Amino acid sequence: LHVTNAGPSAHGLYIDRTEFSSGALPLRKDNLGPDEHAKGMHLVGSIDEVGLNETRDLRLHLRPGHYVLWCNREGHYLGGMHTRLTVR
């Protein structure tokens, strides 16, 4: 993955293998973002921070299945920063 952050703040990227839909990940107790340690969430890669106007690369070898890509910053997931990826 080639990730560029065009702003307006720092972001992160988590990639989890899961059967949850991208908008239905289990939330942490504070309800500010997904619980990456919840049953059914299997982290396969991440970029902890992509600063403003920064580009980062992440190389992954994904098996066939369903994955969710989401921003790990508080409130960003709830603001819609997530998508589902299916590898066949």
C-alpha positions as CSV (number, residue, x, y, z in Angstrom):
1,L,0.0,0.0,0.0
2,H,1.2,3.5,-0.9
3,V,-0.4,5.9,1.6
4,T,-0.4,9.7,1.3
5,N,-1.9,12.0,3.9
6,A,-3.2,15.2,2.3
7,G,-4.5,16.4,5.6
8,P,-5.8,18.1,7.6
9,S,-4.2,16.1,10.5
10,A,-2.1,13.1,11.2
11,H,-3.7,9.7,10.5
12,G,-2.9,6.0,11.0
13,L,-3.8,2.9,9.1
14,Y,-4.7,-0.5,10.5
15,I,-5.5,-3.5,8.4
16,D,-7.5,-6.3,10.1
17,R,-8.6,-9.6,8.7
18,T,-12.2,-9.9,9.9
19,E,-15.7,-10.9,9.0
20,F,-17.1,-7.7,10.4
21,S,-18.3,-5.1,7.9
22,S,-16.2,-2.0,7.7
23,G,-18.8,0.1,9.5
24,A,-19.5,-2.5,12.3
25,L,-16.2,-3.1,14.0
26,P,-16.5,-3.7,17.8
27,L,-15.7,-0.5,19.6
28,R,-13.4,0.1,22.6
29,K,-15.0,0.8,26.0
30,D,-14.6,4.5,25.5
31,N,-16.5,4.2,22.1
32,L,-13.9,6.5,20.3
33,G,-12.6,3.8,17.9
34,P,-12.4,0.1,17.1
35,D,-11.1,-2.4,19.7
36,E,-8.2,-3.9,17.8
37,H,-8.0,-6.7,20.4
38,A,-11.7,-7.8,20.1
39,K,-12.5,-11.4,19.2
40,G,-12.8,-11.6,15.4
41,M,-10.2,-8.9,14.8
42,H,-6.9,-10.1,13.4
43,L,-4.3,-7.4,12.7
44,V,-2.2,-8.1,9.6
45,G,-0.4,-4.8,9.3
46,S,-0.4,-1.1,10.3
47,I,1.2,2.3,9.9
48,D,1.0,4.0,13.3
49,E,1.3,7.5,12.0
50,V,1.2,9.3,8.6
51,G,1.9,12.9,9.2
52,L,0.5,15.8,7.2
53,N,1.8,15.8,3.6
54,E,3.7,12.6,4.3
55,T,3.7,9.4,2.3
56,R,4.4,5.9,3.8
57,D,4.5,2.4,2.3
58,L,3.4,-0.8,3.7
59,R,4.1,-4.1,2.0
60,L,1.6,-6.9,2.8
61,H,1.0,-10.5,1.6
62,L,-2.7,-11.0,2.1
63,R,-4.4,-14.4,1.9
64,P,-7.8,-14.6,0.3
65,G,-10.4,-13.2,2.7
66,H,-12.1,-10.1,4.0
67,Y,-10.2,-7.2,5.5
68,V,-11.0,-3.8,6.9
69,L,-8.7,-0.8,6.6
70,W,-9.3,1.9,9.2
71,C,-7.8,5.0,10.7
72,N,-6.7,4.4,14.4
73,R,-6.9,8.1,15.5
74,E,-9.7,8.8,18.0
75,G,-12.9,9.6,16.2
76,H,-11.6,9.1,12.7
77,Y,-13.2,5.6,12.3
78,L,-16.5,7.0,13.5
79,G,-16.1,9.8,11.1
80,G,-16.1,7.3,8.2
81,M,-12.4,6.6,7.7
82,H,-12.7,2.9,6.9
83,T,-13.2,0.6,4.0
84,R,-13.5,-3.1,3.3
85,L,-11.1,-5.0,1.0
86,T,-11.8,-8.5,-0.4
87,V,-8.9,-10.6,-1.6
88,R,-9.8,-13.5,-3.8
